[in-house]
Amino acid sequence: MRKLFFIFTVLLAIPAVAQENKAVKSGEKFIYAASYNMSGLMSQLAQVTMETETVKTSKMSLLHLSCEATTYSKWDNFFKIRDMYESYVNPLTLKPSLYKRDILEGKYTKKEKYIFKSDGKNIESTVSKKNGPETKKAFQINGGTQDVVSILYKLRTIDFSTFKPGQIKTFVVVFDEKEMTVSAKYMGKETIAAGNLGTKSCYKISIGAKTKVLKGTDKNIIWLTADAAKVPALIRFSIPVGTGQMTLTNATGV
Protein backbone atom coordinates (compact mmCIF):
# COMPACT_ATOMS: atom_id res chain seq x y z
CA MET A 1 0.00 0.00 0.00
CA ARG A 2 3.00 2.33 0.40
CA LYS A 3 3.53 2.06 -3.35
CA LEU A 4 -0.22 2.32 -4.01
CA PHE A 5 -0.49 5.54 -2.03
CA PHE A 6 2.63 6.94 -3.71
CA ILE A 7 1.08 6.14 -7.09
CA PHE A 8 -2.16 7.79 -6.00
CA THR A 9 -0.19 10.88 -5.01
CA VAL A 10 1.78 11.01 -8.26
CA LEU A 11 -1.31 10.50 -10.38
CA LEU A 12 -3.11 13.33 -8.60
CA ALA A 13 -0.27 15.80 -8.58
CA ILE A 14 -0.01 18.74 -10.99
CA PRO A 15 2.37 21.70 -10.90
CA ALA A 16 1.26 24.13 -8.21
CA VAL A 17 0.60 27.54 -9.67
CA ALA A 18 0.16 30.74 -7.68
CA GLN A 19 -3.61 30.44 -7.41
CA GLU A 20 -5.94 30.98 -4.46
CA ASN A 21 -8.03 28.04 -3.35
CA LYS A 22 -11.70 28.41 -4.30
CA ALA A 23 -12.46 24.70 -4.79
CA VAL A 24 -11.49 22.80 -1.63
CA LYS A 25 -14.00 23.10 1.21
CA SER A 26 -14.05 22.04 4.83
CA GLY A 27 -16.36 19.06 5.38
CA GLU A 28 -15.58 17.14 2.19
CA LYS A 29 -15.43 13.34 2.15
CA PHE A 30 -14.38 11.22 -0.84
CA ILE A 31 -14.40 7.40 -0.69
CA TYR A 32 -12.55 5.19 -3.19
CA ALA A 33 -12.39 1.45 -3.86
CA ALA A 34 -8.77 0.43 -4.48
CA SER A 35 -8.44 -2.57 -6.82
CA TYR A 36 -5.56 -4.66 -8.17
CA ASN A 37 -5.40 -7.01 -11.15
CA MET A 38 -5.11 -10.52 -9.73
CA SER A 39 -4.97 -13.40 -12.23
CA GLY A 40 -6.68 -11.29 -14.87
CA LEU A 41 -9.46 -10.05 -12.58
CA MET A 42 -9.65 -6.60 -10.96
CA SER A 43 -10.20 -7.37 -7.26
CA GLN A 44 -11.17 -4.72 -4.71
CA LEU A 45 -8.69 -4.86 -1.82
CA ALA A 46 -9.04 -1.65 0.18
CA GLN A 47 -10.95 1.53 0.85
CA VAL A 48 -9.30 4.95 0.63
CA THR A 49 -11.05 7.86 2.38
CA MET A 50 -10.12 11.52 1.93
CA GLU A 51 -11.59 14.15 4.30
CA THR A 52 -11.23 17.86 5.11
CA GLU A 53 -12.01 19.84 8.27
CA THR A 54 -11.19 23.23 9.77
CA VAL A 55 -8.99 23.30 12.88
CA LYS A 56 -8.06 26.37 14.91
CA THR A 57 -4.84 27.10 16.77
CA SER A 58 -4.15 30.01 19.09
CA LYS A 59 -2.86 32.02 16.13
CA MET A 60 -4.69 30.84 13.01
CA SER A 61 -7.20 28.57 11.31
CA LEU A 62 -5.89 25.68 9.24
CA LEU A 63 -7.46 23.16 6.90
CA HIS A 64 -6.83 19.57 8.02
CA LEU A 65 -6.50 17.19 5.07
CA SER A 66 -6.50 13.45 5.71
CA CYS A 67 -6.19 10.31 3.60
CA GLU A 68 -6.81 6.90 5.16
CA ALA A 69 -6.26 3.51 3.49
CA THR A 70 -7.81 0.37 5.03
CA THR A 71 -7.99 -3.14 3.63
CA TYR A 72 -11.42 -4.75 3.57
CA SER A 73 -11.83 -7.22 6.47
CA LYS A 74 -11.68 -10.31 4.25
CA TRP A 75 -8.14 -9.34 3.18
CA ASP A 76 -6.81 -8.51 6.67
CA ASN A 77 -5.51 -12.02 7.33
CA PHE A 78 -3.68 -11.93 4.01
CA PHE A 79 -2.14 -8.45 4.35
CA LYS A 80 -3.61 -5.98 6.83
CA ILE A 81 -3.28 -2.26 6.02
CA ARG A 82 -4.10 0.69 8.25
CA ASP A 83 -2.46 3.82 6.80
CA MET A 84 -3.14 7.44 7.71
CA TYR A 85 -1.66 10.48 5.94
CA GLU A 86 -2.42 14.02 7.17
CA SER A 87 -1.54 17.59 6.23
CA TYR A 88 -2.38 20.91 7.90
CA VAL A 89 -2.46 23.72 5.36
CA ASN A 90 -3.32 27.38 4.84
CA PRO A 91 -6.99 27.37 3.68
CA LEU A 92 -6.35 29.92 0.90
CA THR A 93 -2.96 28.84 -0.49
CA LEU A 94 -2.95 25.17 0.64
CA LYS A 95 0.68 25.67 1.68
CA PRO A 96 1.53 22.97 4.26
CA SER A 97 2.64 23.69 7.81
CA LEU A 98 2.61 20.13 9.18
CA TYR A 99 2.59 16.69 7.55
CA LYS A 100 2.06 13.39 9.41
CA ARG A 101 2.19 9.78 8.26
CA ASP A 102 1.30 6.71 10.35
CA ILE A 103 1.33 3.36 8.55
CA LEU A 104 0.72 -0.27 9.46
CA GLU A 105 1.20 -2.72 6.58
CA GLY A 106 1.44 -6.35 7.55
CA LYS A 107 4.22 -6.37 10.15
CA TYR A 108 5.75 -3.12 8.92
CA THR A 109 5.12 0.12 10.80
CA LYS A 110 6.38 3.66 10.30
CA LYS A 111 5.59 7.09 11.74
CA GLU A 112 6.73 10.29 10.09
CA LYS A 113 6.28 14.00 10.80
CA TYR A 114 7.43 17.03 8.80
CA ILE A 115 7.36 20.56 10.16
CA PHE A 116 7.49 23.09 7.31
CA LYS A 117 9.37 26.21 8.37
CA SER A 118 7.86 29.63 7.73
CA ASP A 119 10.50 30.43 5.08
CA GLY A 120 9.00 27.66 2.90
CA LYS A 121 12.43 26.21 2.12
CA ASN A 122 13.26 24.09 5.14
CA ILE A 123 11.75 21.05 6.83
CA GLU A 124 12.38 19.39 10.19
CA SER A 125 11.46 15.70 10.07
CA THR A 126 10.98 13.04 12.74
CA VAL A 127 10.81 9.40 11.64
CA SER A 128 10.43 6.13 13.55
CA LYS A 129 10.11 2.56 12.25
CA LYS A 130 9.31 -0.75 13.94
CA ASN A 131 12.16 -1.90 16.19
CA GLY A 132 14.21 1.13 15.16
CA PRO A 133 15.28 4.35 16.87
CA GLU A 134 13.58 7.68 16.27
CA THR A 135 15.60 9.85 13.90
CA LYS A 136 15.49 13.60 13.40
CA LYS A 137 16.66 15.47 10.32
CA ALA A 138 16.63 18.98 8.86
CA PHE A 139 16.73 19.42 5.10
CA GLN A 140 16.05 22.03 2.43
CA ILE A 141 13.29 21.96 -0.19
CA ASN A 142 12.17 23.97 -3.19
CA GLY A 143 10.02 26.96 -2.25
CA GLY A 144 6.98 25.53 -4.08
CA THR A 145 7.25 21.95 -2.81
CA GLN A 146 4.13 20.34 -1.34
CA ASP A 147 3.75 17.22 0.77
CA VAL A 148 2.02 14.16 -0.67
CA VAL A 149 -1.37 15.00 0.83
CA SER A 150 -1.60 18.75 0.19
CA ILE A 151 -0.66 18.31 -3.49
CA LEU A 152 -3.78 16.17 -3.95
CA TYR A 153 -5.87 19.19 -3.04
CA LYS A 154 -3.64 21.82 -4.67
CA LEU A 155 -4.49 20.13 -7.95
CA ARG A 156 -8.09 21.24 -7.66
CA THR A 157 -7.18 24.95 -7.72
CA ILE A 158 -5.85 24.67 -11.29
CA ASP A 159 -7.97 25.87 -14.23
CA PHE A 160 -7.69 22.99 -16.69
CA SER A 161 -10.05 24.68 -19.11
CA THR A 162 -7.04 26.71 -20.29
CA PHE A 163 -4.91 23.59 -21.03
CA LYS A 164 -4.39 22.25 -24.54
CA PRO A 165 -4.08 18.50 -25.32
CA GLY A 166 -0.42 17.50 -25.12
CA GLN A 167 0.52 20.38 -22.80
CA ILE A 168 3.05 19.25 -20.18
CA LYS A 169 3.79 20.75 -16.78
CA THR A 170 6.00 19.68 -13.88
CA PHE A 171 5.84 19.95 -10.10
CA VAL A 172 7.88 18.91 -7.06
CA VAL A 173 6.64 16.82 -4.11
CA VAL A 174 8.50 15.64 -1.00
CA PHE A 175 8.12 11.99 0.07
CA ASP A 176 10.36 9.87 2.30
CA GLU A 177 12.49 12.98 2.93
CA LYS A 178 13.25 13.34 -0.79
CA GLU A 179 11.96 15.61 -3.53
CA MET A 180 10.72 14.21 -6.86
CA THR A 181 9.90 15.99 -10.12
CA VAL A 182 6.90 14.63 -12.01
CA SER A 183 5.53 15.56 -15.45
CA ALA A 184 1.80 15.81 -16.16
CA LYS A 185 0.38 15.71 -19.69
CA TYR A 186 -3.14 16.96 -20.33
CA MET A 187 -4.92 14.62 -22.77
CA GLY A 188 -8.34 16.24 -23.17
CA LYS A 189 -11.75 15.20 -21.80
CA GLU A 190 -13.58 11.89 -21.39
CA THR A 191 -16.87 10.88 -19.81
CA ILE A 192 -16.39 8.79 -16.66
CA ALA A 193 -18.65 7.22 -14.00
CA ALA A 194 -18.02 9.13 -10.75
CA GLY A 195 -19.81 7.15 -8.05
CA ASN A 196 -22.80 8.92 -6.50
CA LEU A 197 -21.98 12.03 -8.56
CA GLY A 198 -23.17 10.17 -11.65
CA THR A 199 -21.58 10.23 -15.10
CA LYS A 200 -19.23 13.18 -15.46
CA SER A 201 -17.16 14.90 -18.14
CA CYS A 202 -13.61 14.66 -16.82
CA TYR A 203 -10.15 16.04 -17.51
CA LYS A 204 -7.78 13.21 -18.49
CA ILE A 205 -4.17 13.55 -17.34
CA SER A 206 -1.22 11.23 -18.02
CA ILE A 207 1.59 11.13 -15.47
CA GLY A 208 5.28 10.43 -16.05
CA ALA A 209 8.28 10.34 -13.71
CA LYS A 210 11.83 9.02 -13.59
CA THR A 211 11.01 6.24 -11.18
CA LYS A 212 10.72 2.45 -11.26
CA VAL A 213 7.35 2.70 -9.51
CA LEU A 214 5.47 3.76 -12.66
CA LYS A 215 5.65 1.73 -15.88
CA GLY A 216 4.70 2.41 -19.51
CA THR A 217 3.82 5.48 -21.58
CA ASP A 218 0.38 6.97 -20.95
CA LYS A 219 -0.45 4.00 -18.72
CA ASN A 220 -0.77 6.02 -15.50
CA ILE A 221 -3.81 8.25 -15.78
CA ILE A 222 -6.17 10.22 -13.59
CA TRP A 223 -9.61 11.59 -14.49
CA LEU A 224 -10.83 14.74 -12.66
CA THR A 225 -14.39 16.02 -12.91
CA ALA A 226 -14.46 18.97 -15.32
CA ASP A 227 -16.25 21.31 -12.91
CA ALA A 228 -15.38 23.71 -10.10
CA ALA A 229 -14.67 20.90 -7.59
CA LYS A 230 -12.38 18.81 -9.85
CA VAL A 231 -13.01 15.65 -7.85
CA PRO A 232 -10.69 12.71 -8.73
CA ALA A 233 -13.15 10.22 -10.25
CA LEU A 234 -10.86 7.44 -11.47
CA ILE A 235 -7.16 6.57 -11.31
CA ARG A 236 -5.47 3.81 -13.28
CA PHE A 237 -1.86 2.83 -12.74
CA SER A 238 0.73 0.46 -14.17
CA ILE A 239 3.65 -0.79 -12.06
CA PRO A 240 6.28 -3.49 -12.67
CA VAL A 241 4.20 -6.17 -10.90
CA GLY A 242 0.83 -5.37 -12.45
CA THR A 243 -1.97 -2.87 -12.90
CA GLY A 244 -4.70 -1.44 -10.71
CA GLN A 245 -7.17 1.35 -10.23
CA MET A 246 -8.90 3.53 -7.65
CA THR A 247 -12.58 4.24 -8.29
CA LEU A 248 -14.66 6.94 -6.64
CA THR A 249 -17.69 5.40 -4.93
CA ASN A 250 -19.05 8.29 -2.87
CA ALA A 251 -18.40 12.04 -2.59
CA THR A 252 -20.06 14.46 -0.15
CA GLY A 253 -19.50 18.06 0.89
CA VAL A 254 -18.54 19.37 -2.57
Secondary structure, DSSP 8 states (H G I E B T S, - for coil): -HHHHHHHHHHH-----S----S--TT-EEEEEEEEEETTEEEEEEEEEEEEEEEE-SS-EEEEEEEEEEE-GGGHHHH-EEEEEEEEE-TTT--EEEEEEEEEETTEEEEEEEEE-TTSSEEEEEEEETTS--EEEEEE--TT-EETTHHHHHGGGS-GGG--TT-EEEEEEEETTEEEEEEEEEEEEEEEE-GGG-EEEEEEEEEEESSSSS-SSS-SEEEEESSSS--EEEEEEEETTEEEEEEEEEEE--
